């Protein structure tokens, strides 16, 4: 199980890194500057040897002059390569995020309606906004720390072995213990991160429902119920976040304690008589400096697992969305403009996880130009019936014909171009009145928009608005009344001028 999970995490991370491949030259340059940055710590530790042995002990005039100059040059170099590496990696990271968000948004546009029936909108929004930012931590900050600090640790260890292999080995005794701790912390971070991201989706979902349904909540006195529901989800999210904080906070001092214990052991061994003959004062101070400089990168390498594992878990949820099956478009028949003859032949449809079909062996015909009213009790399948026509769903039995051909034979775009729909729930976008009426018809001129509004009996109230057709309607048309929103939706359907017009309780 653990091995499989680890392999899955590695596959996810490799897939994520592929998004950075187009920028491999900048990545290589940033990696080289990070290597130089990692070497500056070792150079600083190395300067301690001539500073002590040559400047303070031997009083060499050349060393006294050169060591300060070398220190200034060293930190100037460190600043330059540090800026170059951080900026380069951040640029790559934001490009990766831009690409992921673009792919996710494009995917949302081609997913079937049934997918949105299964997955809450709040969860999808959370993936698009929150999870993608978690990926930024894994693809930039974490990678920067991993590369730069790995070079730093490698160079410092090499210098320590150069000074004294025995003391360096003593320092490395605790390495396997630290590695085991890091592996344990990594697994725990990943598990908690996956639960946190699911919890964030719940928080977003409930908040969106409350905002969208605030009129119903007020009308039915549901404030206390919604408050309790949100409090439970919010408290769960807080508990998960605190588990993450506790794991991160506990791992850092443990690693620091083990490092301090190693430092104490090395100092003790270095002061023993058997070693004093082989190590000068400058060697010893340089060795201790290298050890102390090892602590921060080791600490960061331990702590980076929090953001790294969060990013991997977030990337997994993003790739799950990207890998979801898109809406099937298997048709090959083109359709310029339909006559409008519709035949339902033995149509049967059942929603997933429902025992009984909503529609069963339904057959009827609608002639071109004919107006048909479908009546029935609530829940009898009227909306399902009309949702089958633009192929938002496909029937499990029977078939639906348009002008004598199965709907599945047509290209989806051509089929849906023949149909205008005004649904039970009117959807308006946070734009102007004119833009909402002309949605899907960007080439429509003002005269056509005005004519559609007039046919929908919307012209009178539109002209009474502050900016007329240029008035913004607000989110979901919140600045308009329910009747006004519906008339705008009808105007939009009329402007499309499709052969088939569906009014679902509109």
Secondary structure in CASP SS format (residue, H / E / C, confidence):
PFRMAT SS
TARGET T0000
AUTHOR 0000-0000-0000
METHOD secondary structure of the structure
MODEL  1
X C 1.00
X H 1.00
X H 1.00
X H 1.00
X H 1.00
X H 1.00
X H 1.00
X H 1.00
X H 1.00
X H 1.00
X H 1.00
X H 1.00
X H 1.00
X H 1.00
X H 1.00
X H 1.00
X H 1.00
X H 1.00
X C 1.00
X C 1.00
X H 1.00
X H 1.00
X H 1.00
X H 1.00
X H 1.00
X H 1.00
X H 1.00
X H 1.00
X H 1.00
X H 1.00
X H 1.00
X H 1.00
X H 1.00
X H 1.00
X H 1.00
X H 1.00
X H 1.00
X H 1.00
X H 1.00
X H 1.00
X H 1.00
X H 1.00
X H 1.00
X H 1.00
X H 1.00
X H 1.00
X H 1.00
X H 1.00
X H 1.00
X H 1.00
X H 1.00
X H 1.00
X H 1.00
X H 1.00
X H 1.00
X H 1.00
X H 1.00
X C 1.00
X C 1.00
X C 1.00
X H 1.00
X H 1.00
X H 1.00
X H 1.00
X H 1.00
X H 1.00
X H 1.00
X H 1.00
X H 1.00
X H 1.00
X H 1.00
X H 1.00
X H 1.00
X H 1.00
X H 1.00
X H 1.00
X H 1.00
X H 1.00
X H 1.00
X H 1.00
X H 1.00
X H 1.00
X H 1.00
X H 1.00
X H 1.00
X H 1.00
X H 1.00
X H 1.00
X H 1.00
X H 1.00
X H 1.00
X H 1.00
X H 1.00
X H 1.00
X H 1.00
X H 1.00
X H 1.00
X H 1.00
X H 1.00
X H 1.00
X H 1.00
X H 1.00
X H 1.00
X H 1.00
X H 1.00
X H 1.00
X H 1.00
X H 1.00
X H 1.00
X H 1.00
X E 1.00
X C 1.00
X H 1.00
X H 1.00
X H 1.00
X H 1.00
X H 1.00
X H 1.00
X C 1.00
X C 1.00
X H 1.00
X H 1.00
X H 1.00
X H 1.00
X H 1.00
X H 1.00
X H 1.00
X H 1.00
X H 1.00
X H 1.00
X H 1.00
X H 1.00
X H 1.00
X H 1.00
X H 1.00
X H 1.00
X H 1.00
X H 1.00
X H 1.00
X H 1.00
X H 1.00
X H 1.00
X H 1.00
X H 1.00
X H 1.00
X H 1.00
X H 1.00
X H 1.00
X H 1.00
X H 1.00
X H 1.00
X H 1.00
X H 1.00
X H 1.00
X H 1.00
X H 1.00
X H 1.00
X H 1.00
X H 1.00
X H 1.00
X H 1.00
X H 1.00
X H 1.00
X C 1.00
X H 1.00
X H 1.00
X H 1.00
X H 1.00
X H 1.00
X H 1.00
X H 1.00
X H 1.00
X C 1.00
X C 1.00
X H 1.00
X H 1.00
X H 1.00
X H 1.00
X H 1.00
X H 1.00
X H 1.00
X H 1.00
X H 1.00
X H 1.00
X H 1.00
X H 1.00
X H 1.00
X H 1.00
X H 1.00
X H 1.00
X H 1.00
X H 1.00
X H 1.00
X H 1.00
X H 1.00
X H 1.00
X H 1.00
X H 1.00
X H 1.00
X H 1.00
X H 1.00
X H 1.00
X H 1.00
X H 1.00
X H 1.00
X H 1.00
X H 1.00
X H 1.00
X H 1.00
X H 1.00
X H 1.00
X H 1.00
X C 1.00
X H 1.00
X H 1.00
X H 1.00
X H 1.00
X H 1.00
X H 1.00
X C 1.00
X C 1.00
X C 1.00
X H 1.00
X H 1.00
X H 1.00
X H 1.00
X H 1.00
X H 1.00
X H 1.00
X H 1.00
X H 1.00
X H 1.00
X H 1.00
X H 1.00
X H 1.00
X H 1.00
X H 1.00
X H 1.00
X H 1.00
X H 1.00
X H 1.00
X H 1.00
X H 1.00
X H 1.00
X H 1.00
X H 1.00
X H 1.00
X H 1.00
X H 1.00
X H 1.00
X H 1.00
X H 1.00
X H 1.00
X H 1.00
X H 1.00
X H 1.00
X H 1.00
X H 1.00
X H 1.00
X H 1.00
X H 1.00
X H 1.00
X H 1.00
X H 1.00
X H 1.00
X H 1.00
X H 1.00
X H 1.00
X H 1.00
X H 1.00
X C 1.00
X C 1.00
X H 1.00
X H 1.00
X H 1.00
X H 1.00
X C 1.00
X C 1.00
X C 1.00
X C 1.00
X H 1.00
X H 1.00
X H 1.00
X H 1.00
X H 1.00
X H 1.00
X H 1.00
X H 1.00
X H 1.00
X H 1.00
X H 1.00
X H 1.00
X H 1.00
X H 1.00
X H 1.00
X H 1.00
X H 1.00
X H 1.00
X H 1.00
X H 1.00
X H 1.00
X H 1.00
X H 1.00
X H 1.00
X H 1.00
X H 1.00
X H 1.00
X H 1.00
X H 1.00
X H 1.00
X H 1.00
X H 1.00
X H 1.00
X H 1.00
X H 1.00
X H 1.00
X H 1.00
X H 1.00
X H 1.00
X H 1.00
X H 1.00
X H 1.00
X C 1.00
X C 1.00
X C 1.00
X E 1.00
X C 1.00
X C 1.00
X C 1.00
X C 1.00
X C 1.00
X C 1.00
X E 1.00
X C 1.00
X C 1.00
X C 1.00
X C 1.00
X C 1.00
X C 1.00
X C 1.00
X C 1.00
X E 1.00
X E 1.00
X E 1.00
X E 1.00
X E 1.00
X E 1.00
X E 1.00
X E 1.00
X C 1.00
X C 1.00
X C 1.00
X C 1.00
X C 1.00
X C 1.00
X C 1.00
X C 1.00
X C 1.00
X E 1.00
X E 1.00
X E 1.00
X E 1.00
X E 1.00
X E 1.00
X E 1.00
X E 1.00
X C 1.00
X C 1.00
X C 1.00
X C 1.00
X C 1.00
X C 1.00
X C 1.00
X C 1.00
X C 1.00
X C 1.00
X C 1.00
X C 1.00
X C 1.00
X C 1.00
X C 1.00
X H 1.00
X H 1.00
X H 1.00
X H 1.00
X H 1.00
X H 1.00
X C 1.00
X C 1.00
X C 1.00
X C 1.00
X C 1.00
X C 1.00
X C 1.00
X C 1.00
X C 1.00
X E 1.00
X E 1.00
X E 1.00
X E 1.00
X E 1.00
X E 1.00
X C 1.00
X C 1.00
X E 1.00
X E 1.00
X H 1.00
X H 1.00
X H 1.00
X E 1.00
X C 1.00
X H 1.00
X H 1.00
X H 1.00
X H 1.00
X H 1.00
X C 1.00
X C 1.00
X E 1.00
X E 1.00
X E 1.00
X E 1.00
X C 1.00
X C 1.00
X C 1.00
X C 1.00
X C 1.00
X C 1.00
X C 1.00
X C 1.00
X C 1.00
X E 1.00
X H 1.00
X H 1.00
X H 1.00
X H 1.00
X H 1.00
X C 1.00
X C 1.00
X C 1.00
X C 1.00
X C 1.00
X C 1.00
X C 1.00
X C 1.00
X H 1.00
X H 1.00
X H 1.00
X H 1.00
X H 1.00
X H 1.00
X H 1.00
X H 1.00
X H 1.00
X H 1.00
X C 1.00
X C 1.00
X C 1.00
X H 1.00
X H 1.00
X H 1.00
X H 1.00
X H 1.00
X C 1.00
X C 1.00
X C 1.00
X C 1.00
X H 1.00
X H 1.00
X H 1.00
X C 1.00
X E 1.00
X C 1.00
X C 1.00
X H 1.00
X H 1.00
X H 1.00
X C 1.00
X C 1.00
X C 1.00
X C 1.00
X H 1.00
X H 1.00
X H 1.00
X H 1.00
X H 1.00
X H 1.00
X H 1.00
X H 1.00
X H 1.00
X H 1.00
X H 1.00
X H 1.00
X H 1.00
X H 1.00
X H 1.00
X C 1.00
X C 1.00
X C 1.00
X E 1.00
X E 1.00
X E 1.00
X E 1.00
X C 1.00
X C 1.00
X C 1.00
END
